[in-house]
Amino acid sequence: MKIDKYVSVFNIGLQNTFVYRWNYFLRALFGLIPLAGTVFLWSAIFKERGGSLHGYDYGSMIYYYLLTILVSNLVTPTEDEWQIAADIREGQINSLLTKPMSYLAYRFSIFMSGRLVYTFVTLPPIALIFIYFRHYIALPDHAVTYVYASISMLMAAFMQFFITYSLAMMAFWILEISTIVFIVYSFEYFLGGQMFPIDIMPAGIQAVMKWLPFYYELFCPIAIFLGRLQGAALLQALAIQTGWLLLTWAAARAMWKRGLGHYQAVGG
């Protein structure tokens, strides 16, 4: 069967990625260090102003950042752009071009295997942090919230992969893609909810940000889980996120097609 090829790729990716499990563990462990700074920062902010900020108090803000760490580890690609760019730059895609295999599906299989291993290895230190801050955790009351949040998180993971894949395709035209990757990831960090919750921004800015893809790469599933997106706003968010998912998928396919044409034209 056609899918058997990608299952084999997934298994190989699983084995190769697991070799670096301690790297992932240490990365996750030291990645929690900024949380300490965040805790002190928001503690000072709420102590100074008192009360709440757009529906967030100190406890719910800390809970938001805990969820940010968890979701980010679940959905964000790890090294995928550099691996894809290396495949192109070093000519390793030549061997794949001769096989009846989609490079996008091939890389997606590796991405999924990497996410599985990364999640398995990084959950223990994240779980310890959640236990430490357990007094601030408030789980959703309705089971359907878990369903909507899971759907949104899955779409966020796929979107991030397709965006990463499209960025890596720039390696067909330029030797070094790090500057472009850095610029895009800076926008993701600032506009995706990692620096602060999007819904503490003024309403006009929020209205604009809701139409950008960054909003749906991290903040959207967290907001759904926290119950800050409900009813019509929730359905609208999922609809827009679905639209961006399709657009990023189409962009990934288009970038591969155009890049491959350029690669073959220059004798790759």
Protein Blocks (a to p, Z undefined) as FASTA:
>chain_A
ZZlmmmmmmmmmmmmmmmmmmmmmmmmmmmmmmmmmmmmmmmmmmmmngpieehiafklm
mmmmmmmmmmmmmmmcghklmmmmmmmmnopmmmmmmpccdfklmmmmmmmmmmmmmmmm
mmmmmmmmmmmmmmmpccdfbfklmmmmmmmmmmmmmmmmmmmmmmmmmmmmpmblklmm
mmmmmmmmmmnopmpcfklpcfklmmmmmmpmklmmmmmmmmmmnopagcjllmmmmmmm
mmmmmmmmmmmmmmmmmmmmmmmmnoZZ
